[in-house]
């Protein structure tokens, strides 16, 4: 974190010891660095002072410059595909990195040490790569601690959507349940909801003017076979458990690894959520739709009422799947697509152990609905993408491991993909139309040490990511290059 310069240390000693000074110590004007103007920090005595470099400078890979963010010829910035430590003064490994939903220049960084001596979420300035001197959330103030595994933000963007306003949810690896933080409450008063246990994977459903609730969160623990739903009601109170909804027994999962919203507040469809099931024990991976009929309080699997959406069986070697909520499925009733629709894939799957160095497939859900892609190639018309990785794993990552697969929008859609059990990651561009082979435009980045396994990541551009490792008290930047 920041260190005080010698003058500030001296000032602190003088104020503390009551030494002879010309004037009294100034009145406090700040508590945290963010209370001060840009370029200043909260110094001794609660006074905003110009920020001074720490005694041991952090390594700064420099700002992202023009041409670093995307395009076939753009590499991962001035360091090519090198890995560079940008924050080396953390006191524990990083367990999660989350883009601050209220400040695009800041990331929230969760750290936890064994035994919970350090259990907090701090602020990382994405421009300077410096951590704030004080944590924003200290889970030692919460009974049982947390060890944050994931962070989820639910914004109150529509009338009567969330009765308590914006909410930030922390999935806890220790202490049980999830900690809910309301913007109008101090963090020490945040509420732990024991029913929200291991809320690792979530999708938000805005049920609009449905009389049975205003919104819902569908969630699951990574790798579990149970899908859960919590419902918001206009009468919900802060620090009170919310109602849960039943997922009926006509749909079963083996290892849930992804959740996305397909349809919300449709008077014919109600709400539809897509579940990525990794399979197991002989069961193949699948994409499975789940529906809550309009006006009802239970969820069920296929057949989906008033829709042609069916489950899709995926190849056995599928590790990651990503459904693109935008563009989504424009006509979820009949799955009618135009030629323009079919040129824009809305699903990406990754198969890291297949081929010479891993591969990826893009397809259009509407065209593959009900298909068995383990037995036949997609008919969507997009070429198979060869990842050509040099350190792909020989075994499939566990379904309970974090899936580092995220769409970015830095100039054009790219997909950041990092393997949790190998020292390599990829940046995959979106095909522009059917027949567009993007293999030669795939970027790769190496972590250079097979013992460093990722614990959290945040894409910064199509060519760079921030990444934390479970065995290092650091945050690194990895650049991705097409020439690797």
Secondary structure, DSSP 8 states (H G I E B T S, - for coil): -----HHHHHHHHHHHHT---SS-------SSGGGS-TTEEE-GGG-EEE----SS---------TTSS-STT--SSTTTT-EEEEE---SS-EEEEEE-TT-TTEEEEEEE-GGGSSEEEEEEETTTTEE-SS-SEEGGGSTT---EEEEEEE---STTS-TT--EEEEEESSSSSEEEEETTS-GGG-EEETTSTT--EEEEEE-TT-SS-SEEEEEE-TT-S--EEEEE-TT--TTS--EEEEE-TT---S-EEEEEEEEEEETTTEEEEEEEE--BTTB--EEEEEEE-TT-SEEB-SS-TT-----EE--TT--EEEE-TTT--S-TTT----HHHHTS--EEEEETTSTTT-EEEEE-HHHHTT-BTTTS--SS----EE---SS--SS---TTS--EEEEEESSSEEEEEE-TTSSEEEEEE--SSTT---GGG-EEEE-S-TT--EEEEEE-SSSEEEEEETT-S-EEEEE-BS--
